[in-house]
């Protein structure tokens, strides 16, 4: 439970930093479930918020989560960028923050890489600054995570892990690692060393385009 709270507070901080740093923009939360992050961070009217999840989850969410201005749910597979990118108000030239909390480790490696490439391609097509916040599993955790009761009880196993956050920047040369919550370009190559320390201390990374 403590780990879940720490993780939630970290993602809250990332979203809050984006809200107060940008004049306008869009936040997309992948596989949101019943999360109420938009209400916790005092969302401003110049920022649109989209929660993406499967149709049955969206139906439950609409039934029990109070609606908020500038916040709506979209029924789609969050892993299929092409399926939801055209259904959301992703305006050309406007910054976008994509939140993927406890999502990436369940992707197959090839699927995860294609997902990231699709996000970057969509941002480039829209000429938008893209920030991607996600928690990552290490290869050790992927191999041994099923021994943890909190994982084994779900009946699923972790599938994708990386040993160094810089691996994602090598996956796409336009994607840079940001070492702190400011997430502001440009990110120089010397920043990657500090990003590595951030990864070791927190287990979490922010990437931006």
C-alpha positions as CSV (number, residue, x, y, z in Angstrom):
1,X,0.0,0.0,0.0
2,X,2.8,2.4,0.9
3,X,4.4,1.9,-2.6
4,X,1.1,2.7,-4.3
5,X,0.7,5.9,-2.3
6,X,4.3,7.0,-3.1
7,X,3.8,6.2,-6.8
8,X,0.5,8.1,-6.9
9,X,2.0,11.2,-5.2
10,X,4.9,11.2,-7.7
11,X,2.5,11.1,-10.7
12,X,0.3,13.8,-9.0
13,X,3.4,16.0,-8.8
14,X,4.3,15.5,-12.4
15,X,0.7,16.4,-13.5
16,X,0.6,19.4,-11.2
17,X,3.9,20.7,-12.5
18,X,2.6,20.4,-16.1
19,X,-0.6,22.2,-15.2
20,X,1.2,25.2,-13.6
21,X,4.0,25.3,-16.2
22,X,1.9,25.4,-19.4
23,X,-0.5,28.1,-20.6
24,X,-2.7,25.5,-22.2
25,X,-2.3,21.8,-23.1
26,X,-3.6,18.3,-22.8
27,X,-3.1,15.6,-20.2
28,X,-3.8,12.0,-21.3
29,X,-4.0,9.3,-18.5
30,X,-3.6,5.8,-19.9
31,X,-5.6,3.0,-18.3
32,X,-6.9,5.3,-15.6
33,X,-9.3,2.9,-13.9
34,X,-11.1,4.8,-11.2
35,X,-8.2,7.2,-10.5
36,X,-9.2,10.7,-9.5
37,X,-6.0,12.5,-10.1
38,X,-7.6,15.3,-12.1
39,X,-9.6,16.3,-9.0
40,X,-6.5,16.1,-6.7
41,X,-4.3,18.4,-8.6
42,X,-6.6,21.4,-8.9
43,X,-6.9,21.2,-12.7
44,X,-7.0,24.7,-14.4
45,X,-9.5,25.5,-17.2
46,X,-6.8,25.9,-19.8
47,X,-5.8,22.3,-19.5
48,X,-7.9,19.4,-20.9
49,X,-7.8,16.0,-19.3
50,X,-8.6,12.7,-20.9
51,X,-8.9,9.4,-19.0
52,X,-8.5,6.4,-21.4
53,X,-9.6,2.9,-20.5
54,X,-11.6,-0.1,-21.8
55,X,-15.3,0.4,-22.4
56,X,-16.4,-1.5,-19.3
57,X,-14.1,0.5,-17.1
58,X,-15.2,3.8,-18.5
59,X,-18.8,2.8,-17.9
60,X,-18.1,2.1,-14.3
61,X,-16.1,5.2,-13.9
62,X,-18.9,7.4,-15.3
63,X,-21.3,5.7,-12.8
64,X,-19.3,6.4,-9.6
65,X,-16.7,9.1,-10.3
66,X,-18.1,12.7,-10.1
67,X,-17.7,14.6,-13.4
68,X,-15.4,17.6,-13.7
69,X,-15.1,20.4,-16.2
70,X,-12.5,19.9,-18.9
71,X,-12.3,16.2,-17.9
72,X,-13.7,13.3,-19.9
73,X,-13.3,9.6,-20.4
74,X,-12.6,7.9,-23.7
75,X,-13.3,4.2,-24.2
76,X,-10.2,2.7,-26.0
77,X,-7.3,0.5,-25.6
78,X,-4.6,2.8,-24.2
79,X,-1.9,0.7,-25.8
80,X,-3.3,1.5,-29.3
81,X,-2.3,5.1,-29.9
82,X,-3.9,5.3,-33.3
83,X,-7.2,4.2,-31.8
84,X,-7.5,7.1,-29.3
85,X,-5.3,9.8,-30.7
86,X,-7.9,11.0,-33.2
87,X,-10.7,10.9,-30.6
88,X,-9.2,13.4,-28.2
89,X,-8.6,17.2,-28.4
90,X,-4.9,16.9,-29.3
91,X,-4.4,20.2,-31.0
92,X,-1.5,20.9,-33.2
93,X,1.3,22.8,-31.5
94,X,0.0,22.4,-28.0
95,X,1.9,20.5,-25.3
96,X,0.8,17.1,-24.2
97,X,1.6,15.1,-21.1
98,X,0.9,11.3,-21.2
99,X,0.7,9.6,-17.9
100,X,1.1,5.8,-17.8
101,X,1.0,4.7,-14.1
102,X,1.6,0.9,-13.6
103,X,1.1,0.2,-17.3
104,X,4.4,-0.3,-19.1
105,X,5.6,-3.4,-17.3
106,X,2.7,-5.4,-18.6
107,X,3.5,-4.7,-22.3
108,X,5.4,-7.2,-24.3
109,X,8.8,-5.7,-25.2
110,X,8.0,-5.2,-28.9
111,X,4.6,-3.8,-28.0
112,X,6.1,-1.3,-25.5
113,X,8.6,-0.1,-28.1
114,X,6.0,0.3,-30.8
115,X,3.7,2.2,-28.3
116,X,6.5,4.7,-27.5
117,X,7.3,5.1,-31.2
118,X,3.6,5.7,-31.9
119,X,3.4,8.4,-29.2
120,X,6.5,10.2,-30.6
121,X,5.2,9.9,-34.2
122,X,1.8,11.4,-33.2
123,X,3.5,14.3,-31.3
124,X,5.8,15.0,-34.3
125,X,2.8,14.9,-36.7
126,X,1.0,17.4,-34.4
127,X,4.1,19.5,-33.9
128,X,3.5,19.2,-30.1
129,X,5.9,19.0,-27.2
130,X,5.3,15.6,-25.7
131,X,6.1,14.6,-22.1
132,X,5.8,11.0,-21.1
133,X,5.7,10.0,-17.4
134,X,5.8,6.3,-16.6
135,X,7.1,3.9,-14.0
136,X,9.4,1.2,-15.3
137,X,10.3,-2.2,-14.1
138,X,13.9,-3.4,-14.1
139,X,14.8,-6.7,-15.8
140,X,15.2,-8.2,-12.3
141,X,11.7,-7.2,-11.3
142,X,10.3,-8.6,-14.5
143,X,12.0,-12.0,-13.8
144,X,11.1,-12.2,-10.1
145,X,8.1,-9.9,-9.6
146,X,5.6,-12.8,-9.7
147,X,6.9,-13.9,-6.3
148,X,5.4,-10.8,-4.8
149,X,1.9,-11.6,-3.5
150,X,0.6,-8.2,-4.7
151,X,1.5,-9.3,-8.3
152,X,0.8,-13.0,-8.1
153,X,-2.7,-12.5,-6.9
154,X,-3.6,-10.6,-10.1
155,X,-2.8,-13.7,-12.2
156,X,-0.6,-11.7,-14.6
157,X,3.1,-11.3,-14.9
158,X,5.4,-8.4,-15.7
159,X,6.7,-8.7,-19.3
160,X,8.9,-5.6,-20.1
161,X,11.7,-4.1,-18.1
162,X,14.7,-1.9,-18.9
163,X,18.0,-1.6,-17.0
164,X,18.6,2.0,-17.8
165,X,16.1,4.8,-18.6
166,X,18.5,6.0,-21.3
167,X,17.5,2.8,-23.2
168,X,14.3,4.7,-24.2
169,X,16.3,7.6,-25.6
170,X,18.2,5.2,-27.7
171,X,14.9,3.7,-28.9
172,X,14.0,7.1,-30.3
173,X,16.7,9.7,-30.8
174,X,14.2,12.6,-30.4
175,X,13.2,11.5,-26.9
176,X,15.3,12.9,-24.1
177,X,15.4,12.0,-20.4
178,X,14.5,14.8,-18.0
179,X,16.0,14.5,-14.5
180,X,13.4,16.4,-12.5
181,X,9.8,17.6,-12.5
182,X,10.4,20.7,-14.6
183,X,10.4,18.6,-17.8
184,X,11.5,21.5,-19.9
185,X,13.5,21.3,-23.1
186,X,16.2,21.4,-24.2
187,X,17.7,18.3,-22.5
188,X,21.4,17.9,-23.2
189,X,23.3,14.7,-23.3
190,X,25.0,15.5,-20.0
191,X,21.6,15.4,-18.4
192,X,21.4,11.7,-18.9
193,X,23.9,11.0,-16.1
194,X,21.7,12.9,-13.7
195,X,18.7,11.1,-15.1
196,X,20.4,7.8,-14.2
197,X,20.8,8.9,-10.6
198,X,17.1,10.0,-10.5
199,X,16.2,6.5,-11.7
200,X,18.3,4.8,-9.1
201,X,16.9,6.9,-6.3
202,X,13.2,6.9,-7.3
203,X,12.7,4.1,-9.9
204,X,10.7,6.6,-12.0
205,X,11.6,8.7,-15.1
206,X,10.2,11.4,-17.2
207,X,10.7,11.6,-20.9
208,X,10.0,14.4,-23.2
209,X,10.1,15.3,-26.9
